[in-house]
Amino acid sequence: MAEAIERCRAAGCCEIEVSTERSNETAQKFYRQHGFSHEAVLFELEFEEDGG
């Protein structure tokens, strides 16, 4: 992750966004350890495969 962050910085990126499931505390801890902070709430609407 540190290398990916550095590559983004070197390429002139202004931010990196990542996402994970609310229940995935391991991923959240990993991201926090690399300097990420919780910034947004995501809403989604899922449709059943049959279009319902």
mmCIF file of the N, C-alpha and C atoms, coordinates in Angstrom:
data_MODEL
# 
_entry.id   MODEL 
# 
loop_
_atom_site.group_PDB 
_atom_site.id 
_atom_site.type_symbol 
_atom_site.label_atom_id 
_atom_site.label_alt_id 
_atom_site.label_comp_id 
_atom_site.label_asym_id 
_atom_site.label_entity_id 
_atom_site.label_seq_id 
_atom_site.pdbx_PDB_ins_code 
_atom_site.Cartn_x 
_atom_site.Cartn_y 
_atom_site.Cartn_z 
_atom_site.occupancy 
_atom_site.B_iso_or_equiv 
_atom_site.pdbx_formal_charge 
_atom_site.auth_seq_id 
_atom_site.auth_comp_id 
_atom_site.auth_asym_id 
_atom_site.auth_atom_id 
_atom_site.pdbx_PDB_model_num 
ATOM 1   N N  . MET A 1 1  ? 0.826   -1.179  0.000   1.00 0.00 ? 1  MET A N  1 
ATOM 2   C CA . MET A 1 1  ? 0.000   0.000   0.000   1.00 0.00 ? 1  MET A CA 1 
ATOM 3   C C  . MET A 1 1  ? 0.873   1.246   0.000   1.00 0.00 ? 1  MET A C  1 
ATOM 4   N N  . ALA A 1 2  ? 1.928   1.230   0.785   1.00 0.00 ? 2  ALA A N  1 
ATOM 5   C CA . ALA A 1 2  ? 2.804   2.406   0.835   1.00 0.00 ? 2  ALA A CA 1 
ATOM 6   C C  . ALA A 1 2  ? 3.367   2.732   -0.547  1.00 0.00 ? 2  ALA A C  1 
ATOM 7   N N  . GLU A 1 3  ? 3.736   1.712   -1.297  1.00 0.00 ? 3  GLU A N  1 
ATOM 8   C CA . GLU A 1 3  ? 4.264   1.937   -2.649  1.00 0.00 ? 3  GLU A CA 1 
ATOM 9   C C  . GLU A 1 3  ? 3.183   2.509   -3.565  1.00 0.00 ? 3  GLU A C  1 
ATOM 10  N N  . ALA A 1 4  ? 1.975   1.991   -3.459  1.00 0.00 ? 4  ALA A N  1 
ATOM 11  C CA . ALA A 1 4  ? 0.874   2.499   -4.285  1.00 0.00 ? 4  ALA A CA 1 
ATOM 12  C C  . ALA A 1 4  ? 0.584   3.961   -3.959  1.00 0.00 ? 4  ALA A C  1 
ATOM 13  N N  . ILE A 1 5  ? 0.605   4.302   -2.682  1.00 0.00 ? 5  ILE A N  1 
ATOM 14  C CA . ILE A 1 5  ? 0.376   5.686   -2.271  1.00 0.00 ? 5  ILE A CA 1 
ATOM 15  C C  . ILE A 1 5  ? 1.463   6.583   -2.840  1.00 0.00 ? 5  ILE A C  1 
ATOM 16  N N  . GLU A 1 6  ? 2.698   6.143   -2.748  1.00 0.00 ? 6  GLU A N  1 
ATOM 17  C CA . GLU A 1 6  ? 3.807   6.948   -3.261  1.00 0.00 ? 6  GLU A CA 1 
ATOM 18  C C  . GLU A 1 6  ? 3.724   7.112   -4.776  1.00 0.00 ? 6  GLU A C  1 
ATOM 19  N N  . ARG A 1 7  ? 3.340   6.071   -5.484  1.00 0.00 ? 7  ARG A N  1 
ATOM 20  C CA . ARG A 1 7  ? 3.185   6.174   -6.943  1.00 0.00 ? 7  ARG A CA 1 
ATOM 21  C C  . ARG A 1 7  ? 2.101   7.186   -7.304  1.00 0.00 ? 7  ARG A C  1 
ATOM 22  N N  . CYS A 1 8  ? 1.011   7.160   -6.576  1.00 0.00 ? 8  CYS A N  1 
ATOM 23  C CA . CYS A 1 8  ? -0.064  8.125   -6.829  1.00 0.00 ? 8  CYS A CA 1 
ATOM 24  C C  . CYS A 1 8  ? 0.417   9.543   -6.565  1.00 0.00 ? 8  CYS A C  1 
ATOM 25  N N  . ARG A 1 9  ? 1.113   9.728   -5.456  1.00 0.00 ? 9  ARG A N  1 
ATOM 26  C CA . ARG A 1 9  ? 1.643   11.053  -5.125  1.00 0.00 ? 9  ARG A CA 1 
ATOM 27  C C  . ARG A 1 9  ? 2.587   11.539  -6.220  1.00 0.00 ? 9  ARG A C  1 
ATOM 28  N N  . ALA A 1 10 ? 3.493   10.666  -6.654  1.00 0.00 ? 10 ALA A N  1 
ATOM 29  C CA . ALA A 1 10 ? 4.470   11.024  -7.687  1.00 0.00 ? 10 ALA A CA 1 
ATOM 30  C C  . ALA A 1 10 ? 3.792   11.344  -9.018  1.00 0.00 ? 10 ALA A C  1 
ATOM 31  N N  . ALA A 1 11 ? 2.647   10.716  -9.273  1.00 0.00 ? 11 ALA A N  1 
ATOM 32  C CA . ALA A 1 11 ? 1.916   10.949  -10.520 1.00 0.00 ? 11 ALA A CA 1 
ATOM 33  C C  . ALA A 1 11 ? 1.053   12.206  -10.454 1.00 0.00 ? 11 ALA A C  1 
ATOM 34  N N  . GLY A 1 12 ? 1.042   12.870  -9.305  1.00 0.00 ? 12 GLY A N  1 
ATOM 35  C CA . GLY A 1 12 ? 0.290   14.107  -9.173  1.00 0.00 ? 12 GLY A CA 1 
ATOM 36  C C  . GLY A 1 12 ? -1.149  13.942  -8.730  1.00 0.00 ? 12 GLY A C  1 
ATOM 37  N N  . CYS A 1 13 ? -1.499  12.763  -8.273  1.00 0.00 ? 13 CYS A N  1 
ATOM 38  C CA . CYS A 1 13 ? -2.869  12.553  -7.789  1.00 0.00 ? 13 CYS A CA 1 
ATOM 39  C C  . CYS A 1 13 ? -3.128  13.432  -6.565  1.00 0.00 ? 13 CYS A C  1 
ATOM 40  N N  . CYS A 1 14 ? -4.350  13.911  -6.441  1.00 0.00 ? 14 CYS A N  1 
ATOM 41  C CA . CYS A 1 14 ? -4.685  14.759  -5.299  1.00 0.00 ? 14 CYS A CA 1 
ATOM 42  C C  . CYS A 1 14 ? -5.372  13.979  -4.180  1.00 0.00 ? 14 CYS A C  1 
ATOM 43  N N  . GLU A 1 15 ? -5.851  12.777  -4.474  1.00 0.00 ? 15 GLU A N  1 
ATOM 44  C CA . GLU A 1 15 ? -6.446  11.941  -3.434  1.00 0.00 ? 15 GLU A CA 1 
ATOM 45  C C  . GLU A 1 15 ? -6.572  10.501  -3.923  1.00 0.00 ? 15 GLU A C  1 
ATOM 46  N N  . ILE A 1 16 ? -6.754  9.610   -2.962  1.00 0.00 ? 16 ILE A N  1 
ATOM 47  C CA . ILE A 1 16 ? -7.016  8.199   -3.249  1.00 0.00 ? 16 ILE A CA 1 
ATOM 48  C C  . ILE A 1 16 ? -8.287  7.838   -2.492  1.00 0.00 ? 16 ILE A C  1 
ATOM 49  N N  . GLU A 1 17 ? -9.211  7.182   -3.157  1.00 0.00 ? 17 GLU A N  1 
ATOM 50  C CA . GLU A 1 17 ? -10.424 6.706   -2.507  1.00 0.00 ? 17 GLU A CA 1 
ATOM 51  C C  . GLU A 1 17 ? -10.421 5.188   -2.497  1.00 0.00 ? 17 GLU A C  1 
ATOM 52  N N  . VAL A 1 18 ? -10.777 4.627   -1.368  1.00 0.00 ? 18 VAL A N  1 
ATOM 53  C CA . VAL A 1 18 ? -10.923 3.179   -1.244  1.00 0.00 ? 18 VAL A CA 1 
ATOM 54  C C  . VAL A 1 18 ? -12.273 2.909   -0.594  1.00 0.00 ? 18 VAL A C  1 
ATOM 55  N N  . SER A 1 19 ? -12.751 1.702   -0.744  1.00 0.00 ? 19 SER A N  1 
ATOM 56  C CA . SER A 1 19 ? -14.011 1.351   -0.094  1.00 0.00 ? 19 SER A CA 1 
ATOM 57  C C  . SER A 1 19 ? -13.945 -0.079  0.407   1.00 0.00 ? 19 SER A C  1 
ATOM 58  N N  . THR A 1 20 ? -14.762 -0.364  1.391   1.00 0.00 ? 20 THR A N  1 
ATOM 59  C CA . THR A 1 20 ? -14.879 -1.700  1.937   1.00 0.00 ? 20 THR A CA 1 
ATOM 60  C C  . THR A 1 20 ? -16.256 -1.830  2.577   1.00 0.00 ? 20 THR A C  1 
ATOM 61  N N  . GLU A 1 21 ? -16.637 -3.029  2.856   1.00 0.00 ? 21 GLU A N  1 
ATOM 62  C CA . GLU A 1 21 ? -17.906 -3.259  3.535   1.00 0.00 ? 21 GLU A CA 1 
ATOM 63  C C  . GLU A 1 21 ? -17.816 -2.739  4.969   1.00 0.00 ? 21 GLU A C  1 
ATOM 64  N N  . ARG A 1 22 ? -18.931 -2.255  5.478   1.00 0.00 ? 22 ARG A N  1 
ATOM 65  C CA . ARG A 1 22 ? -18.983 -1.746  6.850   1.00 0.00 ? 22 ARG A CA 1 
ATOM 66  C C  . ARG A 1 22 ? -18.501 -2.799  7.854   1.00 0.00 ? 22 ARG A C  1 
ATOM 67  N N  . SER A 1 23 ? -18.781 -4.058  7.574   1.00 0.00 ? 23 SER A N  1 
ATOM 68  C CA . SER A 1 23 ? -18.429 -5.140  8.489   1.00 0.00 ? 23 SER A CA 1 
ATOM 69  C C  . SER A 1 23 ? -16.963 -5.561  8.402   1.00 0.00 ? 23 SER A C  1 
ATOM 70  N N  . ASN A 1 24 ? -16.227 -5.073  7.408   1.00 0.00 ? 24 ASN A N  1 
ATOM 71  C CA . ASN A 1 24 ? -14.839 -5.494  7.213   1.00 0.00 ? 24 ASN A CA 1 
ATOM 72  C C  . ASN A 1 24 ? -13.901 -4.620  8.044   1.00 0.00 ? 24 ASN A C  1 
ATOM 73  N N  . GLU A 1 25 ? -13.860 -4.897  9.333   1.00 0.00 ? 25 GLU A N  1 
ATOM 74  C CA . GLU A 1 25 ? -13.051 -4.103  10.252  1.00 0.00 ? 25 GLU A CA 1 
ATOM 75  C C  . GLU A 1 25 ? -11.559 -4.260  9.988   1.00 0.00 ? 25 GLU A C  1 
ATOM 76  N N  . THR A 1 26 ? -11.156 -5.411  9.479   1.00 0.00 ? 26 THR A N  1 
ATOM 77  C CA . THR A 1 26 ? -9.743  -5.628  9.162   1.00 0.00 ? 26 THR A CA 1 
ATOM 78  C C  . THR A 1 26 ? -9.282  -4.664  8.081   1.00 0.00 ? 26 THR A C  1 
ATOM 79  N N  . ALA A 1 27 ? -10.065 -4.522  7.030   1.00 0.00 ? 27 ALA A N  1 
ATOM 80  C CA . ALA A 1 27 ? -9.712  -3.594  5.953   1.00 0.00 ? 27 ALA A CA 1 
ATOM 81  C C  . ALA A 1 27 ? -9.726  -2.156  6.453   1.00 0.00 ? 27 ALA A C  1 
ATOM 82  N N  . GLN A 1 28 ? -10.712 -1.806  7.257   1.00 0.00 ? 28 GLN A N  1 
ATOM 83  C CA . GLN A 1 28 ? -10.789 -0.448  7.785   1.00 0.00 ? 28 GLN A CA 1 
ATOM 84  C C  . GLN A 1 28 ? -9.559  -0.118  8.623   1.00 0.00 ? 28 GLN A C  1 
ATOM 85  N N  . LYS A 1 29 ? -9.143  -1.049  9.442   1.00 0.00 ? 29 LYS A N  1 
ATOM 86  C CA . LYS A 1 29 ? -7.935  -0.852  10.256  1.00 0.00 ? 29 LYS A CA 1 
ATOM 87  C C  . LYS A 1 29 ? -6.713  -0.684  9.352   1.00 0.00 ? 29 LYS A C  1 
ATOM 88  N N  . PHE A 1 30 ? -6.613  -1.517  8.326   1.00 0.00 ? 30 PHE A N  1 
ATOM 89  C CA . PHE A 1 30 ? -5.502  -1.442  7.377   1.00 0.00 ? 30 PHE A CA 1 
ATOM 90  C C  . PHE A 1 30 ? -5.433  -0.063  6.738   1.00 0.00 ? 30 PHE A C  1 
ATOM 91  N N  . TYR A 1 31 ? -6.569  0.431   6.257   1.00 0.00 ? 31 TYR A N  1 
ATOM 92  C CA . TYR A 1 31 ? -6.600  1.748   5.617   1.00 0.00 ? 31 TYR A CA 1 
ATOM 93  C C  . TYR A 1 31 ? -6.220  2.850   6.602   1.00 0.00 ? 31 TYR A C  1 
ATOM 94  N N  . ARG A 1 32 ? -6.751  2.792   7.821   1.00 0.00 ? 32 ARG A N  1 
ATOM 95  C CA . ARG A 1 32 ? -6.403  3.802   8.828   1.00 0.00 ? 32 ARG A CA 1 
ATOM 96  C C  . ARG A 1 32 ? -4.908  3.795   9.118   1.00 0.00 ? 32 ARG A C  1 
ATOM 97  N N  . GLN A 1 33 ? -4.324  2.614   9.182   1.00 0.00 ? 33 GLN A N  1 
ATOM 98  C CA . GLN A 1 33 ? -2.889  2.505   9.454   1.00 0.00 ? 33 GLN A CA 1 
ATOM 99  C C  . GLN A 1 33 ? -2.050  3.148   8.354   1.00 0.00 ? 33 GLN A C  1 
ATOM 100 N N  . HIS A 1 34 ? -2.623  3.304   7.182   1.00 0.00 ? 34 HIS A N  1 
ATOM 101 C CA . HIS A 1 34 ? -1.910  3.920   6.060   1.00 0.00 ? 34 HIS A CA 1 
ATOM 102 C C  . HIS A 1 34 ? -2.336  5.372   5.835   1.00 0.00 ? 34 HIS A C  1 
ATOM 103 N N  . GLY A 1 35 ? -3.016  5.953   6.814   1.00 0.00 ? 35 GLY A N  1 
ATOM 104 C CA . GLY A 1 35 ? -3.328  7.371   6.766   1.00 0.00 ? 35 GLY A CA 1 
ATOM 105 C C  . GLY A 1 35 ? -4.686  7.748   6.214   1.00 0.00 ? 35 GLY A C  1 
ATOM 106 N N  . PHE A 1 36 ? -5.488  6.777   5.833   1.00 0.00 ? 36 PHE A N  1 
ATOM 107 C CA . PHE A 1 36 ? -6.820  7.065   5.308   1.00 0.00 ? 36 PHE A CA 1 
ATOM 108 C C  . PHE A 1 36 ? -7.756  7.428   6.464   1.00 0.00 ? 36 PHE A C  1 
ATOM 109 N N  . SER A 1 37 ? -8.760  8.235   6.165   1.00 0.00 ? 37 SER A N  1 
ATOM 110 C CA . SER A 1 37 ? -9.761  8.589   7.165   1.00 0.00 ? 37 SER A CA 1 
ATOM 111 C C  . SER A 1 37 ? -11.154 8.383   6.577   1.00 0.00 ? 37 SER A C  1 
ATOM 112 N N  . HIS A 1 38 ? -12.105 8.159   7.458   1.00 0.00 ? 38 HIS A N  1 
ATOM 113 C CA . HIS A 1 38 ? -13.493 7.943   7.055   1.00 0.00 ? 38 HIS A CA 1 
ATOM 114 C C  . HIS A 1 38 ? -14.080 9.282   6.636   1.00 0.00 ? 38 HIS A C  1 
ATOM 115 N N  . GLU A 1 39 ? -14.510 9.404   5.386   1.00 0.00 ? 39 GLU A N  1 
ATOM 116 C CA . GLU A 1 39 ? -14.941 10.691  4.855   1.00 0.00 ? 39 GLU A CA 1 
ATOM 117 C C  . GLU A 1 39 ? -16.341 10.704  4.267   1.00 0.00 ? 39 GLU A C  1 
ATOM 118 N N  . ALA A 1 40 ? -16.953 9.573   4.041   1.00 0.00 ? 40 ALA A N  1 
ATOM 119 C CA . ALA A 1 40 ? -18.214 9.595   3.309   1.00 0.00 ? 40 ALA A CA 1 
ATOM 120 C C  . ALA A 1 40 ? -19.145 8.482   3.777   1.00 0.00 ? 40 ALA A C  1 
ATOM 121 N N  . VAL A 1 41 ? -20.382 8.641   3.414   1.00 0.00 ? 41 VAL A N  1 
ATOM 122 C CA . VAL A 1 41 ? -21.381 7.596   3.594   1.00 0.00 ? 41 VAL A CA 1 
ATOM 123 C C  . VAL A 1 41 ? -21.886 7.253   2.202   1.00 0.00 ? 41 VAL A C  1 
ATOM 124 N N  . LEU A 1 42 ? -21.922 5.996   1.877   1.00 0.00 ? 42 LEU A N  1 
ATOM 125 C CA . LEU A 1 42 ? -22.330 5.539   0.555   1.00 0.00 ? 42 LEU A CA 1 
ATOM 126 C C  . LEU A 1 42 ? -23.729 4.935   0.636   1.00 0.00 ? 42 LEU A C  1 
ATOM 127 N N  . PHE A 1 43 ? -24.591 5.357   -0.245  1.00 0.00 ? 43 PHE A N  1 
ATOM 128 C CA . PHE A 1 43 ? -25.926 4.770   -0.359  1.00 0.00 ? 43 PHE A CA 1 
ATOM 129 C C  . PHE A 1 43 ? -25.971 3.974   -1.650  1.00 0.00 ? 43 PHE A C  1 
ATOM 130 N N  . GLU A 1 44 ? -26.621 2.837   -1.616  1.00 0.00 ? 44 GLU A N  1 
ATOM 131 C CA . GLU A 1 44 ? -26.767 2.058   -2.841  1.00 0.00 ? 44 GLU A CA 1 
ATOM 132 C C  . GLU A 1 44 ? -28.137 1.408   -2.881  1.00 0.00 ? 44 GLU A C  1 
ATOM 133 N N  . LEU A 1 45 ? -28.566 1.124   -4.073  1.00 0.00 ? 45 LEU A N  1 
ATOM 134 C CA . LEU A 1 45 ? -29.842 0.458   -4.302  1.00 0.00 ? 45 LEU A CA 1 
ATOM 135 C C  . LEU A 1 45 ? -29.557 -0.743  -5.183  1.00 0.00 ? 45 LEU A C  1 
ATOM 136 N N  . GLU A 1 46 ? -29.773 -1.927  -4.639  1.00 0.00 ? 46 GLU A N  1 
ATOM 137 C CA . GLU A 1 46 ? -29.497 -3.148  -5.394  1.00 0.00 ? 46 GLU A CA 1 
ATOM 138 C C  . GLU A 1 46 ? -30.793 -3.686  -5.978  1.00 0.00 ? 46 GLU A C  1 
ATOM 139 N N  . PHE A 1 47 ? -30.720 -4.137  -7.219  1.00 0.00 ? 47 PHE A N  1 
ATOM 140 C CA . PHE A 1 47 ? -31.852 -4.760  -7.886  1.00 0.00 ? 47 PHE A CA 1 
ATOM 141 C C  . PHE A 1 47 ? -31.619 -6.261  -7.962  1.00 0.00 ? 47 PHE A C  1 
ATOM 142 N N  . GLU A 1 48 ? -32.691 -7.006  -7.885  1.00 0.00 ? 48 GLU A N  1 
ATOM 143 C CA . GLU A 1 48 ? -32.592 -8.443  -8.069  1.00 0.00 ? 48 GLU A CA 1 
ATOM 144 C C  . GLU A 1 48 ? -32.246 -8.718  -9.521  1.00 0.00 ? 48 GLU A C  1 
ATOM 145 N N  . GLU A 1 49 ? -31.620 -9.847  -9.782  1.00 0.00 ? 49 GLU A N  1 
ATOM 146 C CA . GLU A 1 49 ? -31.181 -10.163 -11.143 1.00 0.00 ? 49 GLU A CA 1 
ATOM 147 C C  . GLU A 1 49 ? -32.326 -10.225 -12.145 1.00 0.00 ? 49 GLU A C  1 
ATOM 148 N N  . ASP A 1 50 ? -33.530 -10.528 -11.688 1.00 0.00 ? 50 ASP A N  1 
ATOM 149 C CA . ASP A 1 50 ? -34.657 -10.624 -12.617 1.00 0.00 ? 50 ASP A CA 1 
ATOM 150 C C  . ASP A 1 50 ? -35.278 -9.256  -12.920 1.00 0.00 ? 50 ASP A C  1 
ATOM 151 N N  . GLY A 1 51 ? -34.640 -8.181  -12.429 1.00 0.00 ? 51 GLY A N  1 
ATOM 152 C CA . GLY A 1 51 ? -35.129 -6.835  -12.697 1.00 0.00 ? 51 GLY A CA 1 
ATOM 153 C C  . GLY A 1 51 ? -36.106 -6.316  -11.661 1.00 0.00 ? 51 GLY A C  1 
ATOM 154 N N  . GLY A 1 52 ? -36.403 -7.115  -10.636 1.00 0.00 ? 52 GLY A N  1 
ATOM 155 C CA . GLY A 1 52 ? -37.378 -6.733  -9.621  1.00 0.00 ? 52 GLY A CA 1 
ATOM 156 C C  . GLY A 1 52 ? -36.865 -5.905  -8.585  1.00 0.00 ? 52 GLY A C  1 
# 
